[in-house]
Amino acid sequence: MENPARRGNFCVIPDLADLLSALGQTKFCGRLLPGDIARSIAEAFEKNGGLVTAKDLAAYHGREVTPLLLKCNDFDIYTAPLTAGGLSVLEGLSILRTLPPEALAGPAGVHARLEAMRLAWKDRLELLGDPER
């Protein structure tokens, strides 16, 4: 099986492309107005056991935030700040980059990755919250 993360590979998600096109046409600026898009998203939530309603989406106000950044080797890894899970991912990666490359090979490497994310998730649950509250 080809690694989908290789440079030049694309992952096509038609429903997402349609949604982003529709949002672009409505000049979405951080607020989902009541209408077809919010209704469609709410119906998908309901169909899949979710709790988000069209009313929730109509009341939502987005905000522009500065992404978090981790420089790792030749890569810049950007992710959403709190309350999204990006900080946990960056913590896990930060733990892993302290290990020698051979420690990340084979079953021991799988275990190392799991433990790094377990520690990051533990910190998230015990130490992190919504900085806006």
N, CA, C and O atoms as CSV, one atom per row, in Angstrom:
chain,resi,resn,atom,element,x,y,z
A,1,MET,N,N,0.840,-1.183,0.000
A,1,MET,CA,C,0.000,0.000,0.000
A,1,MET,C,C,0.884,1.245,0.000
A,1,MET,O,O,1.820,1.351,0.792
A,2,GLU,N,N,0.585,2.170,-0.879
A,2,GLU,CA,C,1.363,3.389,-0.974
A,2,GLU,C,C,1.083,4.302,0.215
A,2,GLU,O,O,-0.056,4.410,0.669
A,3,ASN,N,N,2.115,4.948,0.707
A,3,ASN,CA,C,1.966,5.888,1.819
A,3,ASN,C,C,1.265,7.147,1.311
A,3,ASN,O,O,1.826,7.857,0.476
A,4,PRO,N,N,0.046,7.446,1.794
A,4,PRO,CA,C,-0.689,8.603,1.282
A,4,PRO,C,C,-0.061,9.940,1.672
A,4,PRO,O,O,-0.447,10.976,1.130
A,5,ALA,N,N,0.896,9.940,2.596
A,5,ALA,CA,C,1.491,11.194,3.057
A,5,ALA,C,C,2.694,11.607,2.210
A,5,ALA,O,O,3.335,12.615,2.506
A,6,ARG,N,N,3.007,10.853,1.173
A,6,ARG,CA,C,4.160,11.212,0.350
A,6,ARG,C,C,3.885,12.470,-0.469
A,6,ARG,O,O,2.760,12.716,-0.904
A,7,ARG,N,N,4.928,13.250,-0.664
A,7,ARG,CA,C,4.817,14.475,-1.449
A,7,ARG,C,C,4.260,14.145,-2.834
A,7,ARG,O,O,4.692,13.197,-3.489
A,8,GLY,N,N,3.307,14.939,-3.251
A,8,GLY,CA,C,2.717,14.752,-4.573
A,8,GLY,C,C,1.437,13.931,-4.566
A,8,GLY,O,O,0.690,13.943,-5.544
A,9,ASN,N,N,1.173,13.216,-3.472
A,9,ASN,CA,C,-0.079,12.463,-3.368
A,9,ASN,C,C,-1.195,13.387,-2.913
A,9,ASN,O,O,-0.958,14.340,-2.170
A,10,PHE,N,N,-2.395,13.108,-3.355
A,10,PHE,CA,C,-3.542,13.922,-2.987
A,10,PHE,C,C,-4.630,13.044,-2.404
A,10,PHE,O,O,-4.811,11.897,-2.813
A,11,CYS,N,N,-5.343,13.589,-1.456
A,11,CYS,CA,C,-6.506,12.932,-0.858
A,11,CYS,C,C,-7.711,13.772,-1.268
A,11,CYS,O,O,-7.817,14.935,-0.881
A,12,VAL,N,N,-8.606,13.197,-2.038
A,12,VAL,CA,C,-9.759,13.924,-2.537
A,12,VAL,C,C,-10.977,13.573,-1.691
A,12,VAL,O,O,-11.340,12.405,-1.559
A,13,ILE,N,N,-11.601,14.600,-1.121
A,13,ILE,CA,C,-12.805,14.433,-0.297
A,13,ILE,C,C,-13.875,15.329,-0.911
A,13,ILE,O,O,-13.979,16.501,-0.551
A,14,PRO,N,N,-14.679,14.787,-1.842
A,14,PRO,CA,C,-15.631,15.616,-2.582
A,14,PRO,C,C,-16.594,16.405,-1.695
A,14,PRO,O,O,-16.856,17.575,-1.974
A,15,ASP,N,N,-17.126,15.794,-0.635
A,15,ASP,CA,C,-18.065,16.515,0.232
A,15,ASP,C,C,-17.402,17.721,0.888
A,15,ASP,O,O,-18.012,18.785,0.999
A,16,LEU,N,N,-16.160,17.558,1.322
A,16,LEU,CA,C,-15.437,18.673,1.925
A,16,LEU,C,C,-15.166,19.762,0.885
A,16,LEU,O,O,-15.306,20.951,1.172
A,17,ALA,N,N,-14.782,19.349,-0.314
A,17,ALA,CA,C,-14.541,20.327,-1.376
A,17,ALA,C,C,-15.814,21.118,-1.674
A,17,ALA,O,O,-15.763,22.335,-1.851
A,18,ASP,N,N,-16.953,20.426,-1.730
A,18,ASP,CA,C,-18.227,21.113,-1.976
A,18,ASP,C,C,-18.541,22.100,-0.857
A,18,ASP,O,O,-18.969,23.223,-1.120
A,19,LEU,N,N,-18.327,21.680,0.402
A,19,LEU,CA,C,-18.593,22.562,1.535
A,19,LEU,C,C,-17.712,23.801,1.493
A,19,LEU,O,O,-18.197,24.917,1.677
A,20,LEU,N,N,-16.418,23.610,1.251
A,20,LEU,CA,C,-15.499,24.745,1.214
A,20,LEU,C,C,-15.840,25.692,0.063
A,20,LEU,O,O,-15.737,26.909,0.210
A,21,SER,N,N,-16.244,25.141,-1.075
A,21,SER,CA,C,-16.670,25.985,-2.202
A,21,SER,C,C,-17.901,26.798,-1.833
A,21,SER,O,O,-17.979,27.990,-2.131
A,22,ALA,N,N,-18.864,26.148,-1.182
A,22,ALA,CA,C,-20.091,26.845,-0.775
A,22,ALA,C,C,-19.772,27.937,0.244
A,22,ALA,O,O,-20.318,29.038,0.162
A,23,LEU,N,N,-18.894,27.644,1.201
A,23,LEU,CA,C,-18.511,28.659,2.190
A,23,LEU,C,C,-17.820,29.830,1.513
A,23,LEU,O,O,-18.056,30.983,1.874
A,24,GLY,N,N,-16.967,29.546,0.534
A,24,GLY,CA,C,-16.286,30.611,-0.187
A,24,GLY,C,C,-17.247,31.505,-0.944
A,24,GLY,O,O,-17.048,32.717,-1.026
A,25,GLN,N,N,-18.282,30.907,-1.493
A,25,GLN,CA,C,-19.272,31.688,-2.251
A,25,GLN,C,C,-20.130,32.554,-1.333
A,25,GLN,O,O,-20.640,33.590,-1.760
A,26,THR,N,N,-20.295,32.138,-0.071
A,26,THR,CA,C,-21.104,32.930,0.859
A,26,THR,C,C,-20.262,33.966,1.585
A,26,THR,O,O,-20.765,34.696,2.439
A,27,LYS,N,N,-18.973,34.028,1.241
A,27,LYS,CA,C,-18.049,34.947,1.901
A,27,LYS,C,C,-18.051,34.724,3.413
A,27,LYS,O,O,-18.133,35.665,4.202
A,28,PHE,N,N,-17.959,33.450,3.786
A,28,PHE,CA,C,-17.909,33.035,5.193
A,28,PHE,C,C,-16.810,33.803,5.902
A,28,PHE,O,O,-15.652,33.774,5.483
A,29,CYS,N,N,-17.167,34.480,6.961
A,29,CYS,CA,C,-16.196,35.272,7.740
A,29,CYS,C,C,-16.292,34.926,9.217
A,29,CYS,O,O,-16.423,35.822,10.051
A,30,GLY,N,N,-16.230,33.652,9.551
A,30,GLY,CA,C,-16.233,33.274,10.953
A,30,GLY,C,C,-17.609,33.098,11.546
A,30,GLY,O,O,-17.738,32.884,12.752
A,31,ARG,N,N,-18.646,33.184,10.727
A,31,ARG,CA,C,-19.990,33.010,11.257
A,31,ARG,C,C,-20.805,32.176,10.283
A,31,ARG,O,O,-20.865,32.480,9.092
A,32,LEU,N,N,-21.432,31.126,10.792
A,32,LEU,CA,C,-22.309,30.307,9.961
A,32,LEU,C,C,-23.721,30.848,10.089
A,32,LEU,O,O,-24.336,30.742,11.150
A,33,LEU,N,N,-24.225,31.414,9.040
A,33,LEU,CA,C,-25.575,31.941,9.066
A,33,LEU,C,C,-26.576,30.810,8.902
A,33,LEU,O,O,-26.250,29.787,8.299
A,34,PRO,N,N,-27.771,30.966,9.417
A,34,PRO,CA,C,-28.780,29.929,9.187
A,34,PRO,C,C,-28.968,29.758,7.688
A,34,PRO,O,O,-28.974,30.737,6.942
A,35,GLY,N,N,-29.116,28.553,7.261
A,35,GLY,CA,C,-29.307,28.318,5.836
A,35,GLY,C,C,-28.930,26.910,5.470
A,35,GLY,O,O,-28.787,26.041,6.329
A,36,ASP,N,N,-28.771,26.696,4.177
A,36,ASP,CA,C,-28.534,25.352,3.661
A,36,ASP,C,C,-27.263,24.716,4.215
A,36,ASP,O,O,-27.253,23.525,4.528
A,37,ILE,N,N,-26.200,25.491,4.337
A,37,ILE,CA,C,-24.933,24.923,4.812
A,37,ILE,C,C,-25.067,24.461,6.259
A,37,ILE,O,O,-24.723,23.326,6.587
A,38,ALA,N,N,-25.567,25.343,7.122
A,38,ALA,CA,C,-25.730,24.972,8.534
A,38,ALA,C,C,-26.702,23.797,8.672
A,38,ALA,O,O,-26.473,22.884,9.466
A,39,ARG,N,N,-27.764,23.827,7.912
A,39,ARG,CA,C,-28.756,22.745,7.972
A,39,ARG,C,C,-28.127,21.420,7.531
A,39,ARG,O,O,-28.358,20.381,8.149
A,40,SER,N,N,-27.337,21.465,6.466
A,40,SER,CA,C,-26.675,20.259,5.965
A,40,SER,C,C,-25.692,19.689,6.992
A,40,SER,O,O,-25.640,18.479,7.209
A,41,ILE,N,N,-24.920,20.569,7.616
A,41,ILE,CA,C,-23.960,20.122,8.639
A,41,ILE,C,C,-24.704,19.537,9.840
A,41,ILE,O,O,-24.325,18.485,10.353
A,42,ALA,N,N,-25.757,20.213,10.284
A,42,ALA,CA,C,-26.534,19.734,11.438
A,42,ALA,C,C,-27.180,18.381,11.130
A,42,ALA,O,O,-27.229,17.512,12.000
A,43,GLU,N,N,-27.668,18.197,9.917
A,43,GLU,CA,C,-28.264,16.911,9.539
A,43,GLU,C,C,-27.225,15.796,9.574
A,43,GLU,O,O,-27.527,14.677,9.989
A,44,ALA,N,N,-26.003,16.096,9.141
A,44,ALA,CA,C,-24.936,15.094,9.189
A,44,ALA,C,C,-24.602,14.742,10.636
A,44,ALA,O,O,-24.382,13.574,10.957
A,45,PHE,N,N,-24.565,15.751,11.511
A,45,PHE,CA,C,-24.336,15.474,12.935
A,45,PHE,C,C,-25.431,14.562,13.472
A,45,PHE,O,O,-25.146,13.550,14.112
A,46,GLU,N,N,-26.677,14.921,13.211
A,46,GLU,CA,C,-27.811,14.142,13.736
A,46,GLU,C,C,-27.779,12.714,13.210
A,46,GLU,O,O,-28.001,11.767,13.964
A,47,LYS,N,N,-27.505,12.558,11.926
A,47,LYS,CA,C,-27.454,11.227,11.296
A,47,LYS,C,C,-26.404,10.340,11.960
A,47,LYS,O,O,-26.570,9.122,12.037
A,48,ASN,N,N,-25.328,10.955,12.437
A,48,ASN,CA,C,-24.217,10.201,13.014
A,48,ASN,C,C,-24.175,10.262,14.538
A,48,ASN,O,O,-23.145,9.970,15.145
A,49,GLY,N,N,-25.301,10.644,15.161
A,49,GLY,CA,C,-25.375,10.648,16.621
A,49,GLY,C,C,-24.763,11.859,17.280
A,49,GLY,O,O,-24.566,11.855,18.495
A,50,GLY,N,N,-24.456,12.893,16.528
A,50,GLY,CA,C,-23.854,14.097,17.093
A,50,GLY,C,C,-24.883,14.984,17.768
A,50,GLY,O,O,-26.087,14.755,17.651
A,51,LEU,N,N,-24.411,15.982,18.466
A,51,LEU,CA,C,-25.281,16.853,19.256
A,51,LEU,C,C,-25.400,18.265,18.689
A,51,LEU,O,O,-26.203,19.049,19.194
A,52,VAL,N,N,-24.633,18.615,17.662
A,52,VAL,CA,C,-24.645,19.970,17.123
A,52,VAL,C,C,-25.897,20.177,16.268
A,52,VAL,O,O,-26.231,19.346,15.423
A,53,THR,N,N,-26.580,21.295,16.501
A,53,THR,CA,C,-27.808,21.612,15.769
A,53,THR,C,C,-27.581,22.815,14.850
A,53,THR,O,O,-26.567,23.507,14.944
A,54,ALA,N,N,-28.547,23.044,13.962
A,54,ALA,CA,C,-28.484,24.220,13.093
A,54,ALA,C,C,-28.484,25.501,13.935
A,54,ALA,O,O,-27.842,26.487,13.571
A,55,LYS,N,N,-29.199,25.482,15.049
A,55,LYS,CA,C,-29.223,26.650,15.949
A,55,LYS,C,C,-27.828,26.898,16.539
A,55,LYS,O,O,-27.383,28.042,16.634
A,56,ASP,N,N,-27.144,25.816,16.932
A,56,ASP,CA,C,-25.770,25.952,17.441
A,56,ASP,C,C,-24.869,26.595,16.383
A,56,ASP,O,O,-24.086,27.495,16.686
A,57,LEU,N,N,-24.990,26.125,15.153
A,57,LEU,CA,C,-24.145,26.642,14.084
A,57,LEU,C,C,-24.461,28.106,13.781
A,57,LEU,O,O,-23.556,28.888,13.490
A,58,ALA,N,N,-25.724,28.474,13.849
A,58,ALA,CA,C,-26.107,29.864,13.596
A,58,ALA,C,C,-25.548,30.791,14.676
A,58,ALA,O,O,-25.269,31.960,14.408
A,59,ALA,N,N,-25.386,30.275,15.889
A,59,ALA,CA,C,-24.884,31.087,17.000
A,59,ALA,C,C,-23.352,31.121,17.053
A,59,ALA,O,O,-22.772,31.898,17.812
A,60,TYR,N,N,-22.706,30.285,16.255
A,60,TYR,CA,C,-21.250,30.177,16.291
A,60,TYR,C,C,-20.580,31.427,15.726
A,60,TYR,O,O,-21.010,31.963,14.704
A,61,HIS,N,N,-19.538,31.880,16.389
A,61,HIS,CA,C,-18.715,32.981,15.901
A,61,HIS,C,C,-17.270,32.502,15.889
A,61,HIS,O,O,-16.697,32.222,16.942
A,62,GLY,N,N,-16.693,32.410,14.725
A,62,GLY,CA,C,-15.294,32.011,14.615
A,62,GLY,C,C,-14.378,33.143,15.026
A,62,GLY,O,O,-14.800,34.296,15.111
A,63,ARG,N,N,-13.141,32.818,15.276
A,63,ARG,CA,C,-12.164,33.850,15.591
A,63,ARG,C,C,-10.838,33.461,14.959
A,63,ARG,O,O,-10.498,32.281,14.874
A,64,GLU,N,N,-10.116,34.439,14.532
A,64,GLU,CA,C,-8.821,34.196,13.927
A,64,GLU,C,C,-7.781,34.109,15.033
A,64,GLU,O,O,-7.709,34.982,15.897
A,65,VAL,N,N,-6.984,33.061,15.003
A,65,VAL,CA,C,-5.971,32.853,16.034
A,65,VAL,C,C,-4.631,32.542,15.370
A,65,VAL,O,O,-4.580,32.108,14.219
A,66,THR,N,N,-3.575,32.764,16.096
A,66,THR,CA,C,-2.239,32.440,15.613
A,66,THR,C,C,-1.974,30.961,15.863
A,66,THR,O,O,-2.150,30.486,16.985
A,67,PRO,N,N,-1.552,30.222,14.835
A,67,PRO,CA,C,-1.290,28.802,15.037
A,67,PRO,C,C,-0.054,28.572,15.897
A,67,PRO,O,O,0.823,29.430,15.994
A,68,LEU,N,N,-0.003,27.405,16.516
A,68,LEU,CA,C,1.189,26.980,17.241
A,68,LEU,C,C,2.196,26.451,16.225
A,68,LEU,O,O,1.805,25.967,15.163
A,69,LEU,N,N,3.471,26.537,16.535
A,69,LEU,CA,C,4.518,26.110,15.616
A,69,LEU,C,C,5.546,25.272,16.352
A,69,LEU,O,O,6.000,25.634,17.437
A,70,LEU,N,N,5.909,24.143,15.747
A,70,LEU,CA,C,7.020,23.323,16.221
A,70,LEU,C,C,7.972,23.150,15.051
A,70,LEU,O,O,7.579,22.666,13.990
A,71,LYS,N,N,9.227,23.547,15.243
A,71,LYS,CA,C,10.242,23.322,14.219
A,71,LYS,C,C,10.883,21.986,14.530
A,71,LYS,O,O,11.425,21.779,15.615
A,72,CYS,N,N,10.817,21.093,13.577
A,72,CYS,CA,C,11.312,19.732,13.780
A,72,CYS,C,C,12.125,19.330,12.555
A,72,CYS,O,O,11.570,19.119,11.476
A,73,ASN,N,N,13.425,19.225,12.723
A,73,ASN,CA,C,14.338,18.949,11.616
A,73,ASN,C,C,14.134,20.014,10.540
A,73,ASN,O,O,14.278,21.206,10.813
A,74,ASP,N,N,13.803,19.597,9.332
A,74,ASP,CA,C,13.614,20.548,8.239
A,74,ASP,C,C,12.156,20.952,8.061
A,74,ASP,O,O,11.799,21.551,7.047
A,75,PHE,N,N,11.315,20.630,9.035
A,75,PHE,CA,C,9.882,20.868,8.899
A,75,PHE,C,C,9.394,21.913,9.893
A,75,PHE,O,O,9.883,21.999,11.019
A,76,ASP,N,N,8.438,22.691,9.460
A,76,ASP,CA,C,7.683,23.586,10.340
A,76,ASP,C,C,6.300,22.959,10.464
A,76,ASP,O,O,5.595,22.805,9.467
A,77,ILE,N,N,5.912,22.599,11.681
A,77,ILE,CA,C,4.619,21.959,11.913
A,77,ILE,C,C,3.714,22.978,12.597
A,77,ILE,O,O,3.980,23.405,13.721
A,78,TYR,N,N,2.660,23.356,11.917
A,78,TYR,CA,C,1.688,24.314,12.442
A,78,TYR,C,C,0.432,23.561,12.854
A,78,TYR,O,O,0.038,22.590,12.206
A,79,THR,N,N,-0.189,24.009,13.925
A,79,THR,CA,C,-1.434,23.393,14.359
A,79,THR,C,C,-2.268,24.419,15.117
A,79,THR,O,O,-1.775,25.461,15.550
A,80,ALA,N,N,-3.534,24.091,15.259
A,80,ALA,CA,C,-4.450,25.000,15.958
A,80,ALA,C,C,-4.098,25.060,17.442
A,80,ALA,O,O,-3.719,24.051,18.037
A,81,PRO,N,N,-4.224,26.256,18.041
A,81,PRO,CA,C,-3.964,26.389,19.475
A,81,PRO,C,C,-5.123,25.852,20.310
A,81,PRO,O,O,-6.064,25.262,19.781
A,82,LEU,N,N,-5.040,26.065,21.613
A,82,LEU,CA,C,-6.121,25.634,22.499
A,82,LEU,C,C,-7.421,26.297,22.043
A,82,LEU,O,O,-7.392,27.459,21.638
A,83,THR,N,N,-8.495,25.640,22.090
A,83,THR,CA,C,-8.824,24.397,22.757
A,83,THR,C,C,-8.737,23.178,21.844
A,83,THR,O,O,-9.099,22.073,22.248
A,84,ALA,N,N,-8.270,23.369,20.647
A,84,ALA,CA,C,-8.052,22.249,19.738
A,84,ALA,C,C,-6.938,21.368,20.292
A,84,ALA,O,O,-6.219,21.772,21.207
A,85,GLY,N,N,-6.796,20.175,19.744
A,85,GLY,CA,C,-5.822,19.224,20.272
A,85,GLY,C,C,-4.411,19.394,19.758
A,85,GLY,O,O,-3.556,18.548,20.020
A,86,GLY,N,N,-4.143,20.475,19.026
A,86,GLY,CA,C,-2.835,20.638,18.419
A,86,GLY,C,C,-1.680,20.660,19.393
A,86,GLY,O,O,-0.619,20.106,19.104
A,87,LEU,N,N,-1.864,21.291,20.550
A,87,LEU,CA,C,-0.779,21.347,21.525
A,87,LEU,C,C,-0.406,19.948,22.004
A,87,LEU,O,O,0.766,19.670,22.256
A,88,SER,N,N,-1.386,19.074,22.129
A,88,SER,CA,C,-1.108,17.692,22.535
A,88,SER,C,C,-0.280,16.976,21.474
A,88,SER,O,O,0.640,16.227,21.804
A,89,VAL,N,N,-0.600,17.203,20.207
A,89,VAL,CA,C,0.176,16.597,19.124
A,89,VAL,C,C,1.610,17.118,19.155
A,89,VAL,O,O,2.556,16.341,19.021
A,90,LEU,N,N,1.777,18.422,19.332
A,90,LEU,CA,C,3.124,18.987,19.373
A,90,LEU,C,C,3.912,18.481,20.578
A,90,LEU,O,O,5.118,18.253,20.483
A,91,GLU,N,N,3.234,18.304,21.711
A,91,GLU,CA,C,3.928,17.752,22.882
A,91,GLU,C,C,4.392,16.329,22.591
A,91,GLU,O,O,5.532,15.972,22.891
A,92,GLY,N,N,3.518,15.519,22.010
A,92,GLY,CA,C,3.897,14.144,21.676
A,92,GLY,C,C,5.082,14.110,20.719
A,92,GLY,O,O,6.009,13.322,20.906
A,93,LEU,N,N,5.059,14.958,19.697
A,93,LEU,CA,C,6.177,15.020,18.754
A,93,LEU,C,C,7.448,15.501,19.431
A,93,LEU,O,O,8.537,15.013,19.128
A,94,SER,N,N,7.320,16.456,20.347
A,94,SER,CA,C,8.485,16.954,21.077
A,94,SER,C,C,9.122,15.867,21.924
A,94,SER,O,O,10.347,15.791,22.029
A,95,ILE,N,N,8.291,15.025,22.530
A,95,ILE,CA,C,8.811,13.900,23.307
A,95,ILE,C,C,9.562,12.951,22.387
A,95,ILE,O,O,10.672,12.520,22.700
A,96,LEU,N,N,8.949,12.625,21.244
A,96,LEU,CA,C,9.543,11.650,20.323
A,96,LEU,C,C,10.855,12.137,19.725
A,96,LEU,O,O,11.749,11.329,19.473
A,97,ARG,N,N,10.987,13.431,19.494
A,97,ARG,CA,C,12.215,13.904,18.864
A,97,ARG,C,C,13.408,13.875,19.819
A,97,ARG,O,O,14.543,14.086,19.391
A,98,THR,N,N,13.170,13.620,21.098
A,98,THR,CA,C,14.290,13.459,22.029
A,98,THR,C,C,14.897,12.060,21.951
A,98,THR,O,O,15.976,11.813,22.489
A,99,LEU,N,N,14.201,11.153,21.282
A,99,LEU,CA,C,14.667,9.768,21.180
A,99,LEU,C,C,15.551,9.586,19.949
A,99,LEU,O,O,15.363,10.274,18.946
A,100,PRO,N,N,16.508,8.668,20.018
A,100,PRO,CA,C,17.310,8.384,18.824
A,100,PRO,C,C,16.439,7.679,17.779
A,100,PRO,O,O,15.494,6.981,18.149
A,101,PRO,N,N,16.729,7.841,16.501
A,101,PRO,CA,C,15.900,7.246,15.435
A,101,PRO,C,C,15.670,5.748,15.593
A,101,PRO,O,O,14.584,5.251,15.295
A,102,GLU,N,N,16.678,5.031,16.056
A,102,GLU,CA,C,16.523,3.575,16.195
A,102,GLU,C,C,15.481,3.204,17.254
A,102,GLU,O,O,14.930,2.103,17.220
A,103,ALA,N,N,15.211,4.110,18.190
A,103,ALA,CA,C,14.201,3.839,19.222
A,103,ALA,C,C,12.790,3.889,18.654
A,103,ALA,O,O,11.842,3.446,19.303
A,104,LEU,N,N,12.644,4.430,17.435
A,104,LEU,CA,C,11.315,4.552,16.831
A,104,LEU,C,C,11.035,3.458,15.808
A,104,LEU,O,O,10.024,3.502,15.106
A,105,ALA,N,N,11.929,2.478,15.724
A,105,ALA,CA,C,11.746,1.392,14.764
A,105,ALA,C,C,11.045,0.196,15.410
A,105,ALA,O,O,11.165,-0.032,16.614
A,106,GLY,N,N,10.325,-0.551,14.609
A,106,GLY,CA,C,9.715,-1.801,15.035
A,106,GLY,C,C,8.679,-1.639,16.135
A,106,GLY,O,O,8.162,-0.544,16.354
A,107,PRO,N,N,8.376,-2.732,16.826
A,107,PRO,CA,C,7.363,-2.694,17.893
A,107,PRO,C,C,7.710,-1.716,19.017
A,107,PRO,O,O,6.818,-1.090,19.590
A,108,ALA,N,N,8.983,-1.583,19.331
A,108,ALA,CA,C,9.381,-0.628,20.377
A,108,ALA,C,C,9.054,0.798,19.942
A,108,ALA,O,O,8.691,1.632,20.772
A,109,GLY,N,N,9.179,1.076,18.665
A,109,GLY,CA,C,8.850,2.399,18.147
A,109,GLY,C,C,7.359,2.683,18.233
A,109,GLY,O,O,6.947,3.804,18.535
A,110,VAL,N,N,6.552,1.658,17.966
A,110,VAL,CA,C,5.100,1.813,18.105
A,110,VAL,C,C,4.769,2.118,19.563
A,110,VAL,O,O,3.965,3.001,19.861
A,111,HIS,N,N,5.402,1.376,20.459
A,111,HIS,CA,C,5.175,1.597,21.890
A,111,HIS,C,C,5.606,3.014,22.302
A,111,HIS,O,O,4.913,3.677,23.073
A,112,ALA,N,N,6.747,3.466,21.785
A,112,ALA,CA,C,7.231,4.817,22.114
A,112,ALA,C,C,6.233,5.871,21.652
A,112,ALA,O,O,5.958,6.826,22.378
A,113,ARG,N,N,5.694,5.704,20.455
A,113,ARG,CA,C,4.707,6.669,19.943
A,113,ARG,C,C,3.447,6.684,20.811
A,113,ARG,O,O,2.917,7.744,21.144
A,114,LEU,N,N,2.990,5.503,21.165
A,114,LEU,CA,C,1.792,5.412,22.021
A,114,LEU,C,C,2.028,6.067,23.375
A,114,LEU,O,O,1.165,6.790,23.874
A,115,GLU,N,N,3.168,5.824,23.959
A,115,GLU,CA,C,3.470,6.406,25.271
A,115,GLU,C,C,3.619,7.922,25.189
A,115,GLU,O,O,3.183,8.634,26.094
A,116,ALA,N,N,4.229,8.424,24.117
A,116,ALA,CA,C,4.367,9.871,23.957
A,116,ALA,C,C,2.987,10.523,23.883
A,116,ALA,O,O,2.750,11.550,24.518
A,117,MET,N,N,2.083,9.932,23.114
A,117,MET,CA,C,0.740,10.509,22.993
A,117,MET,C,C,-0.059,10.308,24.285
A,117,MET,O,O,-0.882,11.152,24.640
A,118,ARG,N,N,0.179,9.200,24.988
A,118,ARG,CA,C,-0.508,8.990,26.266
A,118,ARG,C,C,-0.100,10.071,27.268
A,118,ARG,O,O,-0.946,10.619,27.974
A,119,LEU,N,N,1.190,10.374,27.325
A,119,LEU,CA,C,1.667,11.422,28.233
A,119,LEU,C,C,1.111,12.795,27.837
A,119,LEU,O,O,0.702,13.573,28.698
A,120,ALA,N,N,1.100,13.084,26.543
A,120,ALA,CA,C,0.574,14.369,26.083
A,120,ALA,C,C,-0.919,14.475,26.393
A,120,ALA,O,O,-1.398,15.534,26.798
A,121,TRP,N,N,-1.645,13.385,26.205
A,121,TRP,CA,C,-3.087,13.412,26.482
A,121,TRP,C,C,-3.345,13.573,27.981
A,121,TRP,O,O,-4.275,14.275,28.378
A,122,LYS,N,N,-2.529,12.926,28.808
A,122,LYS,CA,C,-2.661,13.077,30.259
A,122,LYS,C,C,-2.473,14.547,30.639
A,122,LYS,O,O,-3.251,15.087,31.425
A,123,ASP,N,N,-1.453,15.190,30.090
A,123,ASP,CA,C,-1.240,16.610,30.367
A,123,ASP,C,C,-2.428,17.440,29.908
A,123,ASP,O,O,-2.849,18.367,30.599
A,124,ARG,N,N,-2.962,17.109,28.751
A,124,ARG,CA,C,-4.120,17.853,28.231
A,124,ARG,C,C,-5.287,17.787,29.207
A,124,ARG,O,O,-5.919,18.799,29.508
A,125,LEU,N,N,-5.562,16.586,29.695
A,125,LEU,CA,C,-6.708,16.404,30.597
A,125,LEU,C,C,-6.491,17.060,31.955
A,125,LEU,O,O,-7.437,17.552,32.570
A,126,GLU,N,N,-5.251,17.067,32.420
A,126,GLU,CA,C,-4.978,17.583,33.762
A,126,GLU,C,C,-4.578,19.063,33.808
A,126,GLU,O,O,-4.790,19.730,34.821
A,127,LEU,N,N,-4.004,19.574,32.725
A,127,LEU,CA,C,-3.395,20.911,32.790
A,127,LEU,C,C,-3.998,21.960,31.866
A,127,LEU,O,O,-3.838,23.157,32.107
A,128,LEU,N,N,-4.683,21.535,30.822
A,128,LEU,CA,C,-5.126,22.480,29.815
A,128,LEU,C,C,-6.605,22.773,29.906
A,128,LEU,O,O,-7.385,21.956,30.395
A,129,GLY,N,N,-6.981,23.935,29.434
A,129,GLY,CA,C,-8.393,24.337,29.394
A,129,GLY,C,C,-8.560,25.393,28.329
A,129,GLY,O,O,-7.669,25.611,27.508
A,130,ASP,N,N,-9.685,26.035,28.345
A,130,ASP,CA,C,-9.999,27.076,27.372
A,130,ASP,C,C,-9.374,28.385,27.861
A,130,ASP,O,O,-9.780,28.897,28.905
A,131,PRO,N,N,-8.406,28.935,27.142
A,131,PRO,CA,C,-7.769,30.177,27.595
A,131,PRO,C,C,-8.722,31.377,27.559
A,131,PRO,O,O,-8.415,32.423,28.131
A,132,GLU,N,N,-9.859,31.236,26.902
A,132,GLU,CA,C,-10.822,32.333,26.821
A,132,GLU,C,C,-11.778,32.342,28.023
A,132,GLU,O,O,-12.569,33.275,28.168
A,133,ARG,N,N,-11.719,31.346,28.861
A,133,ARG,CA,C,-12.657,31.240,29.979
A,133,ARG,C,C,-11.965,31.378,31.310
A,133,ARG,O,O,-12.615,31.312,32.353
